[in-house]
């Protein structure tokens, strides 16, 4: 991972970014980080959070934040607010019936994991999810070691789920989609952009293993400094790294993109 100062970001049209511990800091969205997001949007860049957070959160983000769309639940859908129609629009990977059938199977899997891994818990945002299972290993429970998160992910995979570790949760879902596959669909459908052909015109910033597909795909990928926590387990590392952690690193990146760093 090279220092952010070594990257010359001329021609970057937009930013895709993780939320937890990338935009936020210890669970809080600072005024400085939100203001940086507003500055980037006001500068005419495409701005898209790519998160593991639930549909309930993404509804609010798409409606109220200065963003063009949001990808949620690790690629299960994207939402955007259609200003012309005055309403929220939703695009899912799976149709309604398939989502309901898959969701009904997650409860028993969660029970097995909670019995097998002492100290973990169902994420408090689980009630607002439409597609996946989120097990908390360090957000609202006393922090467990990464080995426990890896055990949770292994149990999910044994049950037939795709599983990814974030900085706070382990997420599992039925299906082969991820953050990158839904980002590709979003950019093709909403912006008329073929990300495979134009990926150098965009950047992604994140902090944890569930961001690895994005780190591997984007030549201009960035990690906030706390990504080093996962250095030993990252399937793919970001190309560049900020000096600051979490929201401070996010602000540092925005200033760099806007030529103010």
N, C-alpha and C positions, 0 to 999 in steps of 0.2 A: 504494500500500500504506500503510495507516494504522497508527500505533503500536498495539500490543496493548492498552494502557491505555485506549484509546477504545472498546473493545468491552465491553458489559455482558452476560456470558454466562449470565444467569439462565435456567433451564429447559432447558439443554443436557443431553440424556440420555446422550450417549456421544461417543467420539472414535475416528475412523479416522485412521491415521497411517502415513506412510512410515517405513522403517527406516534405510537407509544415509544418513548425514550429516543425518538428522532426529532419530532416537532415538540413533544412535551418533555418536561423535566420532572422526574419523580412524581409522575401522575398529574402534573399541572401544566396548563397551557399559559405561558407567560405573555404579558403584554408585548414584550420585545419580539417574541417569535411570531405572534399573530400579526403584528405590525409589519414584520418582514414579509409575511405571506401576502398581505395587502399590497405592499410595494411591488412585489413580483407580478401580481395580477394587474395592477395599475399600469405596469410597464408593457402590457400587451402579451405576456407569456401565457402559454397554456399551463394550467395548474391543476394537478390531479393527485389527491391522496390515494394511496394503495395500501389498505389496512386489513388486519385480521379482525377488527372490531365489528360489532353486530349490525344487522339491518336497522335496528332502532336508532343507533347512533348515526348511521350513514344517512338516514332520512333527514335528521337535523343538520348534518354537515352539508349535504347537497342544497338544502334550503337556505341556510344562514351564512355559511362561510364564503369567503371570496375565492371560490374554486369553480372549475368548469364541469366537473363530474367527480364521483368518488367510486372506487372499486372496494368492495367490502367482503368480509368473511373469507379472506384469502383467495378471492377470485370467483366466488359463487355468483356475483352479480355486479352491475354498475348502476348507479342512480345519477340522475342529473335534474336540475330544475329548469324547466322550459319556460323562459320568461314570456315568450309570445303567448303560449297557452295559459300561463299563470298556474302551472301545476307541476308536481313532481312526476318524473317518468322513471320507470324501472325496467331493467333488462336482466333476466336471469339465465344462468347456464342451463338449468333444468326447468321443465314445465311444472306447474303447480302440483299436479298429482304425484309426480316423481319426488318432488321435494317433501311432500307430506309423508310418503311411504318411507323415505330414507330417515326423516326426522323421528319417526315412530320407533326406529330400531336403535336410536342412540342412548336411550335411557338405561337399558340393560348393560350396555358397554360402559357407561359412566359408573354404574354401581360396582362393576368388577374392578375398575381402575381405582376407585376410592377405597375399596377394601385392600387392594394390593399395595398401594403406595401411601403409607401413613404420612399425614400432614398436608396432603394436597386436598383440594376442594373444587366443587363445581364453581366456575367463574360466576361472579355476581351479575354479569351481564348476559348470562345464558338465556334468561327469559326473553331477551330481545333479539335472539338469533333465529334465523329461518332455515339454516342449512347445516350447521356444524356443531360440534361438541367442543367446549372450551374448558380445560382443566387448569385451575390456578395453582402455580407453584411458587409465586413470590409477589403477587399484587396485594391481596387482602389476607394472605396467610403468612406466617413467619417463613422467611425465605428458605427454600429447600436447595440443595446443591444441584448443579447441572446434571449430575448423574441421575437424580430423581426425575428430572424432566425427560432425559433420554429413556428412562424406564417407562414412563408414561407413553412416550411416542412409540416405543416398541410394542406395548400392549395394544395400542390403537391399531398398529399395522397388523398385529396378529389377528385382530378382529375384522380385518378387511378394509380399514380406513386408510386414506392418505393422511399423513401426520406431519406437522411442522412445529418447531419450537420457536416462540417469540421471546421477547425479553421478560414477559410476565406470565404467559399462558402456553400450554400445548394445545394446539387445535387439530381436530380430526374430522374428516368428512368422507362420504362415499363419492368417488369420482376422481378422474385424473386431472382436473383443472388445477390451476394455481394462479398466483398474482399476475404472472406474465401472460398466460393465455387469455385472461379476461382483459388485460391492458391492450393486447393486440386487437381484440374484438372492439373494444371501446374506441380506439383511435381510428380504426377502419370505418366504423359505423357513424361516429359522431363528428370526426374531424377530417375524414377522407385521407388519412395518413396510413401508409403501409409501414409499420414500425420496423419490419425486417429490412426494408430498403432505406429507411430514414432514421435509424436509431441514433446515429451520431448527432442528429439535430436536437436530441433530448438528453436529459440527465435523470438519474434516479439516486435518491439518498435514503439510506436505511441504517439498521443497527444490529440485526440479529439473523439467525439461520433461516427463518422463513422468508428473508429477503434475498437469499442466495440466487434463485433463478433470475432476479432482476440484476444483481451484481454481475452475473456471468454474461447476461445479454447486452447490457449497455457498456459501450466503450468508455462513456463518461459517467461511470458509477462512482458514488461517493459514500463513504461511511462516516458517521459522526464518531468522535474519538472513542466512545464507550463500546463500539463494535469490537474492540480488542478483547473484551471479556469473552467473546466466543471464538477467538482466533484459532483455537485448537480444533474446533468442531465445525467451522464454516465450510460447506461444500465448495463455495466460490467466494473469494474476497473482493471487496470493492477496489477499483483502480486507484482512487484517491481517498485521503482521510483528512478530516478537519482537525484543528488544534483543540477546539472546544468540544465538550460532551453535550449530548442531548440538544435541548433548545438553543443553547449558546452556539453549538456547532452548526445548527440549522441557520441561525442568523448569519454566522460567518460565511456559509455557502451562498446565501442570498446576496450578501454584499459583494462577494466575489463575482457572482453571475451578472450583477448590475454594474460591475466595474468600479465599485466603491471600496473594495478591500485593500 
